[in-house]
């Protein structure tokens, strides 16, 4: 075979006898069986060689397949091939982030405030020389150094002229200009006008008047305007919840006063009147109805898809309000009937063996009003009974005060005024007895 090898080196599936390239192992075996069947030993060796090569190739393919499957399974469970490393030095960048953010916010706030001050001054400029005065307030950039619009990069020429921003003085073309109306500008700088009667007020402008500003200044002013609108306009749930909390805060003193009136009436004390306690109870019931209606309105607000937890908040507010009404408003003690109240007073009078002493007019209590309410001044025209006796006039004035306090549901003031009225009546009765005794003698 070595002698039959030609000088040229050939590659492929060559026949070991005739050196013909058969291009595939199957063709080689078929060729050898047909033409060289006498060489059985050589044919067997060729089959063994091809079988070993095939097994080796298949084994390699199976190994690659297994390794590929293993890699896929590791990736599925996020297992890395790399060896675990020991954690090194860690550093938090939170403080650095806060510092950078604070500096940028301070810079933006300062720049916005500067624009607001300039805008306030520009709104006060009026007259034929307005353009000249605007250049005095804000320094305009020299147009000879700018050949293109900084926003759109278009060249300036006869048809595309240069224009200046009235707030920062930068240059731009007409297409890149924004026009801020005076009405919108006034709403932006509204907090500046704290003294409207001050000299040099804002001059009235026509509807067509406006200020030419650049894109950057427009963004700054629009951001401030959005913040102002967000501060003024609250979501419906916030408005209703504020109303809910206001009703609760106003209702708590009434609950404390009702408990005080109930304890006084059930103990036989005459400080408070039964009709006043009943009126206060009906007022509390009305407030409870208002609370329930407001909480229902909060629950009925349509859900916002951007805030999925808003529904949970609405449900919690409704549940908390219902629980508040159940625990504090629906458990108010029932007032005694007039017959029961008379029985309680008689029992207390029987227990009280002490003889009450008459009190002079100098011991009349003074009413200290600390809640912002006071009765109107009384003139002689509204006194029901006209008399020259100062004591009768004082009695009539106190009676009128009691009526006003009862209408305003100031039941504590009613109780204090009632005590003073009782003392005045006792003093008046003493004067009558003394005068009648003097006439008899």
Residue pairs with C-beta under 8 A, 6 or more apart in sequence:
1 16
4 19
5 19
6 19
10 19
10 21
12 21
12 22
12 23
13 21
13 22
13 23
13 24
13 25
13 27
13 28
14 20
14 21
14 22
14 28
15 22
15 28
15 31
15 32
15 36
16 42
16 46
17 32
17 35
17 36
17 39
17 42
18 35
18 36
20 31
22 28
22 31
25 50
28 46
29 43
29 46
29 47
29 50
32 39
32 42
32 43
32 46
33 43
36 42
36 43
37 43
74 80
74 81
108 220
111 220
112 220
112 221
112 223
112 224
115 167
115 168
115 217
115 220
115 221
116 188
116 189
116 192
116 224
117 192
118 137
118 138
118 167
119 167
119 185
119 188
119 189
119 211
119 221
120 189
120 192
121 137
122 134
122 137
122 138
122 166
122 167
122 185
122 211
123 182
123 185
123 186
123 189
123 202
123 203
124 200
124 201
124 202
124 203
125 133
125 134
125 137
125 203
126 203
126 205
127 133
134 166
138 165
138 166
138 167
138 168
138 169
139 169
140 164
140 169
141 164
141 169
141 170
141 171
143 162
143 164
143 171
146 156
146 162
146 171
147 155
147 156
148 154
148 155
148 156
149 156
149 160
149 171
149 172
149 173
149 175
149 176
150 170
150 171
150 172
151 172
151 173
151 176
151 214
151 215
152 173
152 175
152 176
154 160
154 173
154 175
156 162
156 173
160 173
160 174
161 173
161 174
162 171
162 172
162 173
163 171
163 172
163 173
163 174
163 177
163 212
164 170
164 171
164 172
164 212
165 171
165 172
165 212
165 213
165 214
165 217
166 211
166 212
166 213
167 211
167 213
167 214
167 217
168 213
168 214
168 216
168 217
170 214
170 216
172 214
172 215
176 214
176 215
177 212
177 213
177 214
178 212
178 213
178 214
178 215
178 217
178 218
179 210
179 211
179 212
179 213
180 210
180 211
180 213
180 218
180 221
181 207
181 209
181 210
182 205
182 209
182 210
182 211
184 225
185 211
186 202
187 225
187 228
188 221
188 224
188 225
188 228
193 202
213 221
234 242
236 301
237 298
237 301
237 310
237 313
237 314
237 317
240 294
240 297
240 298
240 301
241 298
241 317
243 294
244 291
244 294
244 295
244 298
244 317
244 321
247 287
247 290
247 291
247 294
248 291
248 324
250 287
251 284
251 287
251 291
251 329
254 280
254 283
254 284
254 287
255 284
255 328
255 329
255 332
257 280
257 411
257 412
258 277
258 280
258 281
258 284
258 332
259 333
260 272
261 272
261 276
261 277
261 280
261 411
262 277
262 333
262 335
264 271
264 272
265 272
265 274
265 277
265 335
265 336
265 341
265 344
266 336
266 344
267 344
267 348
268 344
268 345
268 347
268 348
268 349
269 348
270 345
271 415
271 418
271 419
272 411
272 414
272 415
273 414
273 418
274 335
274 336
274 338
274 341
276 406
276 411
276 414
277 335
277 411
278 335
279 406
279 409
279 411
280 409
280 411
281 332
281 335
283 409
284 329
284 332
285 329
287 329
288 325
288 329
288 330
291 321
291 324
291 325
291 329
292 321
292 322
292 325
294 321
295 317
295 318
295 321
295 322
296 318
298 314
298 317
298 318
299 314
299 315
299 317
299 318
301 310
301 314
303 310
303 311
304 310
336 344
358 426
358 427
358 430
359 423
359 426
359 427
360 427
361 391
361 423
361 424
361 427
363 423
364 420
364 423
364 424
365 416
365 419
365 420
365 423
367 413
367 416
367 417
367 420
369 413
371 410
373 405
373 408
373 410
373 413
375 400
375 401
375 404
375 405
376 404
378 397
378 400
378 401
380 386
382 400
383 393
383 396
383 397
383 400
384 396
384 399
385 392
385 396
387 393
391 424
391 427
391 428
391 431
392 428
394 424
395 421
395 424
395 425
395 428
398 417
398 420
398 421
398 424
399 421
401 413
401 417
402 414
402 417
402 418
402 421
405 411
405 413
405 414
405 417
406 414
